[in-house]
């Protein structure tokens, strides 16, 4: 007997959990973390091309570690700043002078998709272990779809 499970993510996490998911996801796209972003966020306002994306169905839990925190990553003249907005949602500001706003938005959607996938993957794997289920096989398809085959112990 087999079951197919399609996960529609609702992300509710603390900032440290999200930074771990962000770091893992952006690394696969060639981005590297930079220094703390407080001064860099102000610089984004002067960027030639800039876009902001808010991730729906997210809530970064309030706490001292989440207030004013952000994570900045860069790649080949592109800068992406992940942060928690005033309502608690995950927000991405992306800038790059050599890309159009549409190209930045497309790249931003890719980044957000990878972050969401990374977060959900780790939640699913944690839940499986908690429920004493063994992962028999994991595959990542060309379209980045992850298939996990499990067996109840």
N, CA, C and O atoms as a GROMACS GRO file, in nm:
protein
  612
    1UNK      N    1   0.083  -0.115   0.000
    1UNK     CA    2   0.000   0.000   0.000
    1UNK      C    3   0.089   0.124   0.000
    1UNK      O    4   0.192   0.127   0.068
    2UNK      N    5   0.050   0.226  -0.077
    2UNK     CA    6   0.128   0.349  -0.077
    2UNK      C    7   0.033   0.468  -0.070
    2UNK      O    8  -0.086   0.458  -0.101
    3UNK      N    9   0.089   0.579  -0.029
    3UNK     CA   10   0.013   0.702  -0.014
    3UNK      C   11   0.096   0.816  -0.072
    3UNK      O   12   0.217   0.821  -0.054
    4UNK      N   13   0.030   0.906  -0.140
    4UNK     CA   14   0.096   1.026  -0.189
    4UNK      C   15   0.050   1.142  -0.103
    4UNK      O   16  -0.070   1.161  -0.083
    5UNK      N   17   0.143   1.217  -0.052
    5UNK     CA   18   0.113   1.330   0.035
    5UNK      C   19   0.164   1.456  -0.032
    5UNK      O   20   0.283   1.467  -0.062
    6UNK      N   21   0.076   1.551  -0.054
    6UNK     CA   22   0.116   1.680  -0.109
    6UNK      C   23   0.104   1.781   0.004
    6UNK      O   24  -0.002   1.793   0.065
    7UNK      N   25   0.212   1.852   0.033
    7UNK     CA   26   0.215   1.945   0.145
    7UNK      C   27   0.197   2.087   0.096
    7UNK      O   28   0.268   2.134   0.008
    8UNK      N   29   0.099   2.156   0.155
    8UNK     CA   30   0.081   2.299   0.132
    8UNK      C   31   0.130   2.368   0.258
    8UNK      O   32   0.067   2.357   0.363
    9UNK      N   33   0.240   2.440   0.249
    9UNK     CA   34   0.304   2.490   0.370
    9UNK      C   35   0.234   2.609   0.434
    9UNK      O   36   0.187   2.700   0.367
   10UNK      N   37   0.230   2.604   0.565
   10UNK     CA   38   0.195   2.716   0.649
   10UNK      C   39   0.314   2.728   0.743
   10UNK      O   40   0.336   2.641   0.829
   11UNK      N   41   0.390   2.832   0.727
   11UNK     CA   42   0.515   2.844   0.801
   11UNK      C   43   0.494   2.929   0.925
   11UNK      O   44   0.463   3.048   0.916
   12UNK      N   45   0.511   2.867   1.041
   12UNK     CA   46   0.509   2.938   1.168
   12UNK      C   47   0.635   2.894   1.240
   12UNK      O   48   0.647   2.779   1.281
   13UNK      N   49   0.729   2.986   1.254
   13UNK     CA   50   0.858   2.948   1.309
   13UNK      C   51   0.923   3.066   1.379
   13UNK      O   52   0.885   3.181   1.360
   14UNK      N   53   1.022   3.035   1.460
   14UNK     CA   54   1.105   3.137   1.522
   14UNK      C   55   1.212   3.180   1.423
   14UNK      O   56   1.244   3.107   1.330
   15UNK      N   57   1.266   3.298   1.442
   15UNK     CA   58   1.367   3.352   1.349
   15UNK      C   59   1.486   3.257   1.330
   15UNK      O   60   1.528   3.238   1.216
   16UNK      N   61   1.542   3.197   1.436
   16UNK     CA   62   1.656   3.106   1.415
   16UNK      C   63   1.622   2.988   1.323
   16UNK      O   64   1.706   2.945   1.244
   17UNK      N   65   1.501   2.936   1.333
   17UNK     CA   66   1.459   2.827   1.246
   17UNK      C   67   1.453   2.873   1.102
   17UNK      O   68   1.495   2.801   1.011
   18UNK      N   69   1.401   2.994   1.080
   18UNK     CA   70   1.392   3.047   0.945
   18UNK      C   71   1.529   3.078   0.887
   18UNK      O   72   1.553   3.054   0.769
   19UNK      N   73   1.620   3.131   0.968
   19UNK     CA   74   1.753   3.161   0.915
   19UNK      C   75   1.824   3.033   0.873
   19UNK      O   76   1.900   3.033   0.776
   20UNK      N   77   1.801   2.924   0.944
   20UNK     CA   78   1.860   2.795   0.905
   20UNK      C   79   1.805   2.750   0.770
   20UNK      O   80   1.880   2.705   0.684
   21UNK      N   81   1.673   2.763   0.752
   21UNK     CA   82   1.611   2.724   0.624
   21UNK      C   83   1.659   2.815   0.512
   21UNK      O   84   1.686   2.768   0.401
   22UNK      N   85   1.668   2.944   0.540
   22UNK     CA   86   1.714   3.040   0.439
   22UNK      C   87   1.858   3.008   0.398
   22UNK      O   88   1.889   3.002   0.279
   23UNK      N   89   1.944   2.989   0.496
   23UNK     CA   90   2.085   2.961   0.467
   23UNK      C   91   2.102   2.835   0.382
   23UNK      O   92   2.181   2.834   0.288
   24UNK      N   93   2.028   2.731   0.415
   24UNK     CA   94   2.037   2.606   0.339
   24UNK      C   95   1.986   2.625   0.197
   24UNK      O   96   2.044   2.574   0.102
   25UNK      N   97   1.876   2.698   0.183
   25UNK     CA   98   1.814   2.716   0.052
   25UNK      C   99   1.895   2.804  -0.042
   25UNK      O  100   1.914   2.769  -0.158
   26UNK      N  101   1.943   2.917   0.007
   26UNK     CA  102   2.014   3.010  -0.081
   26UNK      C  103   2.150   2.958  -0.121
   26UNK      O  104   2.203   2.995  -0.226
   27UNK      N  105   2.208   2.872  -0.038
   27UNK     CA  106   2.337   2.813  -0.072
   27UNK      C  107   2.328   2.729  -0.199
   27UNK      O  108   2.424   2.723  -0.276
   28UNK      N  109   2.214   2.665  -0.222
   28UNK     CA  110   2.198   2.583  -0.342
   28UNK      C  111   2.186   2.669  -0.468
   28UNK      O  112   2.201   2.618  -0.579
   29UNK      N  113   2.160   2.799  -0.451
   29UNK     CA  114   2.149   2.890  -0.565
   29UNK      C  115   2.272   2.980  -0.580
   29UNK      O  116   2.270   3.075  -0.658
   30UNK      N  117   2.378   2.949  -0.507
   30UNK     CA  118   2.504   3.021  -0.523
   30UNK      C  119   2.516   3.149  -0.442
   30UNK      O  120   2.610   3.226  -0.465
   31UNK      N  121   2.425   3.175  -0.349
   31UNK     CA  122   2.433   3.294  -0.266
   31UNK      C  123   2.517   3.263  -0.143
   31UNK      O  124   2.524   3.148  -0.099
   32UNK      N  125   2.581   3.367  -0.088
   32UNK     CA  126   2.659   3.352   0.034
   32UNK      C  127   2.616   3.460   0.132
   32UNK      O  128   2.586   3.573   0.092
   33UNK      N  129   2.611   3.426   0.260
   33UNK     CA  130   2.572   3.520   0.364
   33UNK      C  131   2.676   3.629   0.378
   33UNK      O  132   2.796   3.606   0.359
   34UNK      N  133   2.630   3.750   0.413
   34UNK     CA  134   2.719   3.862   0.437
   34UNK      C  135   2.705   3.905   0.583
   34UNK      O  136   2.639   3.837   0.662
   35UNK      N  137   2.766   4.016   0.618
   35UNK     CA  138   2.759   4.068   0.754
   35UNK      C  139   2.615   4.103   0.791
   35UNK      O  140   2.526   4.101   0.706
   36UNK      N  141   2.594   4.136   0.919
   36UNK     CA  142   2.461   4.180   0.964
   36UNK      C  143   2.410   4.289   0.871
   36UNK      O  144   2.488   4.370   0.821
   37UNK      N  145   2.278   4.291   0.848
   37UNK     CA  146   2.224   4.373   0.741
   37UNK      C  147   2.169   4.508   0.782
   37UNK      O  148   2.121   4.580   0.694
   38UNK      N  149   2.172   4.548   0.906
   38UNK     CA  150   2.109   4.673   0.946
   38UNK      C  151   2.152   4.791   0.859
   38UNK      O  152   2.065   4.861   0.807
   39UNK      N  153   2.284   4.819   0.840
   39UNK     CA  154   2.322   4.931   0.754
   39UNK      C  155   2.290   4.905   0.607
   39UNK      O  156   2.259   4.998   0.533
   40UNK      N  157   2.297   4.778   0.564
   40UNK     CA  158   2.274   4.746   0.424
   40UNK      C  159   2.128   4.764   0.386
   40UNK      O  160   2.098   4.797   0.271
   41UNK      N  161   2.036   4.742   0.479
   41UNK     CA  162   1.894   4.760   0.448
   41UNK      C  163   1.869   4.904   0.407
   41UNK      O  164   1.793   4.928   0.313
   42UNK      N  165   1.931   4.999   0.475
   42UNK     CA  166   1.914   5.140   0.438
   42UNK      C  167   1.970   5.166   0.298
   42UNK      O  168   1.914   5.248   0.225
   43UNK      N  169   2.078   5.100   0.261
   43UNK     CA  170   2.137   5.119   0.129
   43UNK      C  171   2.045   5.070   0.018
   43UNK      O  172   2.052   5.121  -0.094
   44UNK      N  173   1.960   4.974   0.048
   44UNK     CA  174   1.869   4.921  -0.054
   44UNK      C  175   1.779   5.030  -0.111
   44UNK      O  176   1.738   5.023  -0.227
   45UNK      N  177   1.749   5.132  -0.031
   45UNK     CA  178   1.659   5.237  -0.076
   45UNK      C  179   1.718   5.315  -0.193
   45UNK      O  180   1.644   5.376  -0.270
   46UNK      N  181   1.850   5.315  -0.208
   46UNK     CA  182   1.915   5.387  -0.317
   46UNK      C  183   1.945   5.298  -0.437
   46UNK      O  184   2.010   5.344  -0.531
   47UNK      N  185   1.902   5.176  -0.436
   47UNK     CA  186   1.932   5.082  -0.544
   47UNK      C  187   1.859   5.120  -0.672
   47UNK      O  188   1.749   5.175  -0.667
   48UNK      N  189   1.919   5.090  -0.784
   48UNK     CA  190   1.858   5.118  -0.914
   48UNK      C  191   1.737   5.029  -0.936
   48UNK      O  192   1.628   5.079  -0.966
   49UNK      N  193   1.753   4.899  -0.921
   49UNK     CA  194   1.643   4.805  -0.938
   49UNK      C  195   1.623   4.729  -0.809
   49UNK      O  196   1.716   4.667  -0.757
   50UNK      N  197   1.500   4.732  -0.759
   50UNK     CA  198   1.470   4.672  -0.630
   50UNK      C  199   1.327   4.618  -0.631
   50UNK      O  200   1.238   4.678  -0.690
   51UNK      N  201   1.308   4.505  -0.566
   51UNK     CA  202   1.174   4.450  -0.553
   51UNK      C  203   1.158   4.391  -0.414
   51UNK      O  204   1.256   4.345  -0.353
   52UNK      N  205   1.036   4.392  -0.363
   52UNK     CA  206   1.005   4.333  -0.234
   52UNK      C  207   0.898   4.227  -0.252
   52UNK      O  208   0.802   4.245  -0.327
   53UNK      N  209   0.916   4.115  -0.184
   53UNK     CA  210   0.820   4.004  -0.190
   53UNK      C  211   0.789   3.962  -0.047
   53UNK      O  212   0.880   3.942   0.034
   54UNK      N  213   0.661   3.949  -0.017
   54UNK     CA  214   0.620   3.900   0.114
   54UNK      C  215   0.569   3.757   0.096
   54UNK      O  216   0.488   3.730   0.007
   55UNK      N  217   0.618   3.669   0.180
   55UNK     CA  218   0.578   3.528   0.170
   55UNK      C  219   0.445   3.508   0.241
   55UNK      O  220   0.435   3.528   0.362
   56UNK      N  221   0.343   3.469   0.165
   56UNK     CA  222   0.212   3.441   0.222
   56UNK      C  223   0.219   3.320   0.314
   56UNK      O  224   0.310   3.238   0.302
   57UNK      N  225   0.125   3.311   0.403
   57UNK     CA  226   0.112   3.196   0.494
   57UNK      C  227   0.236   3.175   0.580
   57UNK      O  228   0.276   3.062   0.606
   58UNK      N  229   0.297   3.286   0.624
   58UNK     CA  230   0.410   3.275   0.716
   58UNK      C  231   0.385   3.360   0.838
   58UNK      O  232   0.314   3.460   0.833
   59UNK      N  233   0.445   3.318   0.946
   59UNK     CA  234   0.447   3.399   1.066
   59UNK      C  235   0.577   3.370   1.138
   59UNK      O  236   0.599   3.260   1.188
   60UNK      N  237   0.662   3.472   1.142
   60UNK     CA  238   0.786   3.459   1.217
   60UNK      C  239   0.751   3.503   1.359
   60UNK      O  240   0.715   3.619   1.382
   61UNK      N  241   0.763   3.412   1.451
   61UNK     CA  242   0.718   3.438   1.587
   61UNK      C  243   0.794   3.553   1.650
   61UNK      O  244   0.914   3.567   1.633
   62UNK      N  245   0.720   3.635   1.725
   62UNK     CA  246   0.780   3.748   1.791
   62UNK      C  247   0.870   3.702   1.903
   62UNK      O  248   0.849   3.597   1.964
   63UNK      N  249   0.968   3.779   1.928
   63UNK     CA  250   1.063   3.750   2.034
   63UNK      C  251   1.179   3.844   2.016
   63UNK      O  252   1.193   3.907   1.910
   64UNK      N  253   1.261   3.856   2.113
   64UNK     CA  254   1.370   3.952   2.105
   64UNK      C  255   1.462   3.923   1.988
   64UNK      O  256   1.520   4.015   1.930
   65UNK      N  257   1.478   3.794   1.952
   65UNK     CA  258   1.569   3.761   1.843
   65UNK      C  259   1.512   3.796   1.707
   65UNK      O  260   1.588   3.805   1.610
   66UNK      N  261   1.379   3.816   1.694
   66UNK     CA  262   1.320   3.842   1.564
   66UNK      C  263   1.304   3.991   1.535
   66UNK      O  264   1.294   4.030   1.419
   67UNK      N  265   1.302   4.072   1.638
   67UNK     CA  266   1.279   4.214   1.617
   67UNK      C  267   1.400   4.279   1.551
   67UNK      O  268   1.509   4.280   1.608
   68UNK      N  269   1.380   4.333   1.434
   68UNK     CA  270   1.487   4.401   1.363
   68UNK      C  271   1.592   4.311   1.302
   68UNK      O  272   1.690   4.360   1.245
   69UNK      N  273   1.575   4.182   1.311
   69UNK     CA  274   1.672   4.090   1.255
   69UNK      C  275   1.651   4.074   1.105
   69UNK      O  276   1.539   4.084   1.055
   70UNK      N  277   1.759   4.049   1.037
   70UNK     CA  278   1.752   4.020   0.894
   70UNK      C  279   1.873   3.935   0.856
   70UNK      O  280   1.971   3.927   0.930
   71UNK      N  281   1.862   3.873   0.742
   71UNK     CA  282   1.972   3.791   0.691
   71UNK      C  283   1.997   3.837   0.548
   71UNK      O  284   1.907   3.834   0.464
   72UNK      N  285   2.119   3.878   0.521
   72UNK     CA  286   2.155   3.927   0.388
   72UNK      C  287   2.245   3.826   0.319
   72UNK      O  288   2.341   3.775   0.377
   73UNK      N  289   2.212   3.798   0.192
   73UNK     CA  290   2.293   3.708   0.110
   73UNK      C  291   2.322   3.779  -0.022
   73UNK      O  292   2.243   3.861  -0.068
   74UNK      N  293   2.436   3.746  -0.082
   74UNK     CA  294   2.475   3.809  -0.207
   74UNK      C  295   2.528   3.707  -0.306
   74UNK      O  296   2.577   3.601  -0.269
   75UNK      N  297   2.516   3.744  -0.434
   75UNK     CA  298   2.570   3.663  -0.543
   75UNK      C  299   2.586   3.753  -0.665
   75UNK      O  300   2.489   3.813  -0.710
   76UNK      N  301   2.705   3.763  -0.718
   76UNK     CA  302   2.733   3.832  -0.844
   76UNK      C  303   2.659   3.965  -0.858
   76UNK      O  304   2.590   3.988  -0.957
   77UNK      N  305   2.674   4.052  -0.760
   77UNK     CA  306   2.613   4.184  -0.768
   77UNK      C  307   2.466   4.189  -0.729
   77UNK      O  308   2.404   4.295  -0.739
   78UNK      N  309   2.411   4.079  -0.684
   78UNK     CA  310   2.273   4.075  -0.636
   78UNK      C  311   2.275   4.069  -0.484
   78UNK      O  312   2.362   4.005  -0.425
   79UNK      N  313   2.181   4.136  -0.423
   79UNK     CA  314   2.169   4.131  -0.277
   79UNK      C  315   2.026   4.096  -0.242
   79UNK      O  316   1.932   4.154  -0.296
   80UNK      N  317   2.010   4.000  -0.152
   80UNK     CA  318   1.878   3.960  -0.103
   80UNK      C  319   1.878   3.974   0.048
   80UNK      O  320   1.966   3.922   0.117
   81UNK      N  321   1.777   4.046   0.100
   81UNK     CA  322   1.764   4.065   0.244
   81UNK      C  323   1.633   4.002   0.290
   81UNK      O  324   1.525   4.047   0.251
   82UNK      N  325   1.643   3.898   0.373
   82UNK     CA  326   1.526   3.834   0.432
   82UNK      C  327   1.504   3.896   0.568
   82UNK      O  328   1.598   3.912   0.646
   83UNK      N  329   1.378   3.932   0.598
   83UNK     CA  330   1.348   3.992   0.728
   83UNK      C  331   1.204   3.963   0.768
   83UNK      O  332   1.126   3.908   0.690
   84UNK      N  333   1.171   4.000   0.889
   84UNK     CA  334   1.036   3.986   0.941
   84UNK      C  335   0.970   4.123   0.931
   84UNK      O  336   1.023   4.222   0.982
   85UNK      N  337   0.852   4.130   0.864
   85UNK     CA  338   0.785   4.259   0.853
   85UNK      C  339   0.706   4.288   0.981
   85UNK      O  340   0.704   4.207   1.073
   86UNK      N  341   0.640   4.403   0.986
   86UNK     CA  342   0.568   4.447   1.106
   86UNK      C  343   0.455   4.351   1.145
   86UNK      O  344   0.420   4.342   1.263
   87UNK      N  345   0.398   4.281   1.048
   87UNK     CA  346   0.290   4.187   1.077
   87UNK      C  347   0.340   4.048   1.112
   87UNK      O  348   0.261   3.960   1.148
   88UNK      N  349   0.470   4.027   1.102
   88UNK     CA  350   0.527   3.898   1.137
   88UNK      C  351   0.554   3.806   1.020
   88UNK      O  352   0.603   3.694   1.038
   89UNK      N  353   0.525   3.851   0.898
   89UNK     CA  354   0.547   3.768   0.780
   89UNK      C  355   0.692   3.779   0.734
   89UNK      O  356   0.760   3.879   0.759
   90UNK      N  357   0.739   3.673   0.666
   90UNK     CA  358   0.873   3.674   0.608
   90UNK      C  359   0.871   3.762   0.483
   90UNK      O  360   0.783   3.748   0.398
   91UNK      N  361   0.968   3.851   0.474
   91UNK     CA  362   0.976   3.944   0.362
   91UNK      C  363   1.114   3.933   0.297
   91UNK      O  364   1.214   3.910   0.365
   92UNK      N  365   1.117   3.948   0.165
   92UNK     CA  366   1.242   3.944   0.090
   92UNK      C  367   1.255   4.072   0.009
   92UNK      O  368   1.166   4.106  -0.069
   93UNK      N  369   1.365   4.144   0.028
   93UNK     CA  370   1.398   4.260  -0.055
   93UNK      C  371   1.517   4.217  -0.141
   93UNK      O  372   1.618   4.171  -0.089
   94UNK      N  373   1.502   4.234  -0.271
   94UNK     CA  374   1.605   4.189  -0.364
   94UNK      C  375   1.647   4.307  -0.449
   94UNK      O  376   1.562   4.380  -0.500
   95UNK      N  377   1.777   4.326  -0.466
   95UNK     CA  378   1.827   4.436  -0.549
   95UNK      C  379   1.940   4.390  -0.638
   95UNK      O  380   2.015   4.298  -0.604
   96UNK      N  381   1.951   4.456  -0.751
   96UNK     CA  382   2.059   4.431  -0.844
   96UNK      C  383   2.048   4.528  -0.960
   96UNK      O  384   1.942   4.539  -1.022
   97UNK      N  385   2.154   4.599  -0.988
   97UNK     CA  386   2.148   4.701  -1.092
   97UNK      C  387   2.152   4.642  -1.233
   97UNK      O  388   2.114   4.709  -1.329
   98UNK      N  389   2.199   4.518  -1.247
   98UNK     CA  390   2.211   4.460  -1.380
   98UNK      C  391   2.091   4.372  -1.420
   98UNK      O  392   2.093   4.310  -1.526
   99UNK      N  393   1.987   4.368  -1.336
   99UNK     CA  394   1.866   4.293  -1.369
   99UNK      C  395   1.745   4.386  -1.365
   99UNK      O  396   1.743   4.484  -1.289
  100UNK      N  397   1.644   4.355  -1.446
  100UNK     CA  398   1.521   4.434  -1.444
  100UNK      C  399   1.440   4.396  -1.321
  100UNK      O  400   1.469   4.297  -1.254
  101UNK      N  401   1.338   4.476  -1.292
  101UNK     CA  402   1.252   4.445  -1.177
  101UNK      C  403   1.181   4.311  -1.197
  101UNK      O  404   1.162   4.236  -1.101
  102UNK      N  405   1.141   4.281  -1.319
  102UNK     CA  406   1.076   4.153  -1.347
  102UNK      C  407   1.171   4.036  -1.323
  102UNK      O  408   1.132   3.934  -1.267
  103UNK      N  409   1.296   4.052  -1.365
  103UNK     CA  410   1.395   3.947  -1.343
  103UNK      C  411   1.423   3.930  -1.194
  103UNK      O  412   1.439   3.818  -1.145
  104UNK      N  413   1.429   4.042  -1.121
  104UNK     CA  414   1.448   4.035  -0.977
  104UNK      C  415   1.331   3.965  -0.910
  104UNK      O  416   1.351   3.883  -0.820
  105UNK      N  417   1.209   3.996  -0.951
  105UNK     CA  418   1.090   3.932  -0.893
  105UNK      C  419   1.092   3.781  -0.920
  105UNK      O  420   1.061   3.702  -0.832
  106UNK      N  421   1.130   3.742  -1.042
  106UNK     CA  422   1.136   3.600  -1.077
  106UNK      C  423   1.240   3.529  -0.990
  106UNK      O  424   1.214   3.420  -0.938
  107UNK      N  425   1.357   3.589  -0.974
  107UNK     CA  426   1.460   3.531  -0.889
  107UNK      C  427   1.414   3.527  -0.743
  107UNK      O  428   1.439   3.429  -0.673
  108UNK      N  429   1.346   3.632  -0.700
  108UNK     CA  430   1.292   3.636  -0.564
  108UNK      C  431   1.192   3.525  -0.538
  108UNK      O  432   1.193   3.463  -0.432
  109UNK      N  433   1.105   3.500  -0.635
  109UNK     CA  434   1.007   3.392  -0.622
  109UNK      C  435   1.079   3.256  -0.614
  109UNK      O  436   1.036   3.168  -0.540
  110UNK      N  437   1.187   3.241  -0.690
  110UNK     CA  438   1.265   3.118  -0.683
  110UNK      C  439   1.327   3.102  -0.543
  110UNK      O  440   1.322   2.994  -0.485
  111UNK      N  441   1.384   3.211  -0.490
  111UNK     CA  442   1.443   3.206  -0.357
  111UNK      C  443   1.339   3.171  -0.251
  111UNK      O  444   1.362   3.084  -0.167
  112UNK      N  445   1.224   3.237  -0.257
  112UNK     CA  446   1.117   3.210  -0.161
  112UNK      C  447   1.070   3.065  -0.172
  112UNK      O  448   1.045   2.999  -0.071
  113UNK      N  449   1.059   3.015  -0.294
  113UNK     CA  450   1.019   2.876  -0.315
  113UNK      C  451   1.116   2.779  -0.252
  113UNK      O  452   1.076   2.681  -0.190
  114UNK      N  453   1.246   2.805  -0.268
  114UNK     CA  454   1.348   2.718  -0.210
  114UNK      C  455   1.347   2.724  -0.058
  114UNK      O  456   1.364   2.622   0.009
  115UNK      N  457   1.328   2.844  -0.003
  115UNK     CA  458   1.323   2.859   0.143
  115UNK      C  459   1.204   2.781   0.198
  115UNK      O  460   1.216   2.709   0.297
  116UNK      N  461   1.089   2.795   0.133
  116UNK     CA  462   0.969   2.723   0.176
  116UNK      C  463   0.992   2.573   0.168
  116UNK      O  464   0.957   2.499   0.260
  117UNK      N  465   1.050   2.528   0.058
  117UNK     CA  466   1.075   2.385   0.041
  117UNK      C  467   1.170   2.334   0.150
  117UNK      O  468   1.147   2.226   0.206
  118UNK      N  469   1.274   2.408   0.179
  118UNK     CA  470   1.371   2.367   0.279
  118UNK      C  471   1.307   2.359   0.418
  118UNK      O  472   1.330   2.263   0.492
  119UNK      N  473   1.225   2.458   0.451
  119UNK     CA  474   1.157   2.460   0.580
  119UNK      C  475   1.064   2.338   0.592
  119UNK      O  476   1.067   2.266   0.692
  120UNK      N  477   0.982   2.316   0.490
  120UNK     CA  478   0.885   2.207   0.493
  120UNK      C  479   0.957   2.072   0.496
  120UNK      O  480   0.916   1.982   0.568
  121UNK      N  481   1.064   2.057   0.419
  121UNK     CA  482   1.140   1.932   0.417
  121UNK      C  483   1.188   1.897   0.559
  121UNK      O  484   1.169   1.784   0.605
  122UNK      N  485   1.248   1.993   0.626
  122UNK     CA  486   1.300   1.966   0.760
  122UNK      C  487   1.188   1.938   0.860
  122UNK      O  488   1.205   1.855   0.950
  123UNK      N  489   1.074   2.005   0.845
  123UNK     CA  490   0.960   1.977   0.933
  123UNK      C  491   0.907   1.836   0.910
  123UNK      O  492   0.879   1.763   1.005
  124UNK      N  493   0.894   1.796   0.784
  124UNK     CA  494   0.843   1.663   0.752
  124UNK      C  495   0.938   1.555   0.804
  124UNK      O  496   0.893   1.458   0.866
  125UNK      N  497   1.067   1.571   0.781
  125UNK     CA  498   1.165   1.473   0.826
  125UNK      C  499   1.163   1.464   0.980
  125UNK      O  500   1.172   1.354   1.035
  126UNK      N  501   1.153   1.578   1.046
  126UNK     CA  502   1.147   1.577   1.194
  126UNK      C  503   1.023   1.504   1.244
  126UNK      O  504   1.030   1.425   1.338
  127UNK      N  505   0.910   1.530   1.180
  127UNK     CA  506   0.785   1.463   1.219
  127UNK      C  507   0.794   1.313   1.196
  127UNK      O  508   0.746   1.234   1.277
  128UNK      N  509   0.853   1.274   1.084
  128UNK     CA  510   0.868   1.131   1.055
  128UNK      C  511   0.951   1.060   1.162
  128UNK      O  512   0.916   0.952   1.208
  129UNK      N  513   1.060   1.124   1.201
  129UNK     CA  514   1.146   1.066   1.305
  129UNK      C  515   1.073   1.059   1.438
  129UNK      O  516   1.083   0.960   1.510
  130UNK      N  517   0.998   1.165   1.469
  130UNK     CA  518   0.922   1.167   1.593
  130UNK      C  519   0.820   1.054   1.598
  130UNK      O  520   0.792   1.000   1.705
  131UNK      N  521   0.765   1.020   1.484
  131UNK     CA  522   0.663   0.914   1.476
  131UNK      C  523   0.724   0.777   1.446
  131UNK      O  524   0.654   0.682   1.411
  132UNK      N  525   0.856   0.770   1.459
  132UNK     CA  526   0.930   0.646   1.442
  132UNK      C  527   0.910   0.583   1.304
  132UNK      O  528   0.892   0.462   1.291
  133UNK      N  529   0.911   0.665   1.202
  133UNK     CA  530   0.903   0.618   1.064
  133UNK      C  531   1.041   0.628   1.002
  133UNK      O  532   1.114   0.725   1.023
  134UNK      N  533   1.077   0.527   0.928
  134UNK     CA  534   1.209   0.522   0.866
  134UNK      C  535   1.201   0.573   0.722
  134UNK      O  536   1.111   0.536   0.647
  135UNK      N  537   1.296   0.657   0.685
  135UNK     CA  538   1.304   0.704   0.547
  135UNK      C  539   1.377   0.596   0.467
  135UNK      O  540   1.493   0.564   0.495
  136UNK      N  541   1.307   0.541   0.369
  136UNK     CA  542   1.362   0.433   0.287
  136UNK      C  543   1.437   0.489   0.168
  136UNK      O  544   1.541   0.437   0.128
  137UNK      N  545   1.382   0.596   0.111
  137UNK     CA  546   1.442   0.654  -0.010
  137UNK      C  547   1.405   0.801  -0.020
  137UNK      O  548   1.294   0.842   0.015
  138UNK      N  549   1.500   0.880  -0.068
  138UNK     CA  550   1.477   1.022  -0.097
  138UNK      C  551   1.528   1.050  -0.237
  138UNK      O  552   1.638   1.007  -0.273
  139UNK      N  553   1.448   1.121  -0.316
  139UNK     CA  554   1.492   1.159  -0.451
  139UNK      C  555   1.454   1.304  -0.476
  139UNK      O  556   1.348   1.350  -0.434
  140UNK      N  557   1.542   1.374  -0.546
  140UNK     CA  558   1.513   1.510  -0.589
  140UNK      C  559   1.509   1.506  -0.742
  140UNK      O  560   1.608   1.474  -0.807
  141UNK      N  561   1.392   1.539  -0.797
  141UNK     CA  562   1.374   1.537  -0.942
  141UNK      C  563   1.437   1.661  -1.005
  141UNK      O  564   1.478   1.754  -0.935
  142UNK      N  565   1.446   1.661  -1.137
  142UNK     CA  566   1.504   1.775  -1.208
  142UNK      C  567   1.430   1.905  -1.180
  142UNK      O  568   1.490   2.012  -1.180
  143UNK      N  569   1.298   1.895  -1.156
  143UNK     CA  570   1.220   2.016  -1.127
  143UNK      C  571   1.224   2.052  -0.978
  143UNK      O  572   1.145   2.134  -0.932
  144UNK      N  573   1.317   1.992  -0.904
  144UNK     CA  574   1.340   2.015  -0.761
  144UNK      C  575   1.231   1.958  -0.670
  144UNK      O  576   1.227   1.990  -0.551
  145UNK      N  577   1.143   1.875  -0.724
  145UNK     CA  578   1.044   1.805  -0.643
  145UNK      C  579   1.115   1.702  -0.558
  145UNK      O  580   1.199   1.627  -0.609
  146UNK      N  581   1.083   1.697  -0.430
  146UNK     CA  582   1.145   1.601  -0.340
  146UNK      C  583   1.045   1.489  -0.314
  146UNK      O  584   0.930   1.513  -0.277
  147UNK      N  585   1.091   1.366  -0.333
  147UNK     CA  586   1.008   1.249  -0.303
  147UNK      C  587   1.075   1.173  -0.189
  147UNK      O  588   1.193   1.139  -0.195
  148UNK      N  589   0.996   1.148  -0.086
  148UNK     CA  590   1.045   1.076   0.031
  148UNK      C  591   0.961   0.951   0.047
  148UNK      O  592   0.838   0.957   0.055
  149UNK      N  593   1.027   0.838   0.051
  149UNK     CA  594   0.958   0.711   0.071
  149UNK      C  595   0.986   0.666   0.214
  149UNK      O  596   1.102   0.658   0.256
  150UNK      N  597   0.880   0.635   0.288
  150UNK     CA  598   0.896   0.600   0.429
  150UNK      C  599   0.833   0.465   0.461
  150UNK      O  600   0.750   0.413   0.386
  151UNK      N  601   0.875   0.411   0.574
  151UNK     CA  602   0.819   0.286   0.623
  151UNK      C  603   0.798   0.302   0.773
  151UNK      O  604   0.885   0.352   0.845
  152UNK      N  605   0.683   0.261   0.818
  152UNK     CA  606   0.654   0.267   0.961
  152UNK      C  607   0.727   0.153   1.030
  152UNK      O  608   0.713   0.037   0.991
  153UNK      N  609   0.803   0.186   1.131
  153UNK     CA  610   0.883   0.085   1.201
  153UNK      C  611   0.798  -0.007   1.284
  153UNK      O  612   0.850  -0.097   1.349
   0.00000   0.00000   0.00000
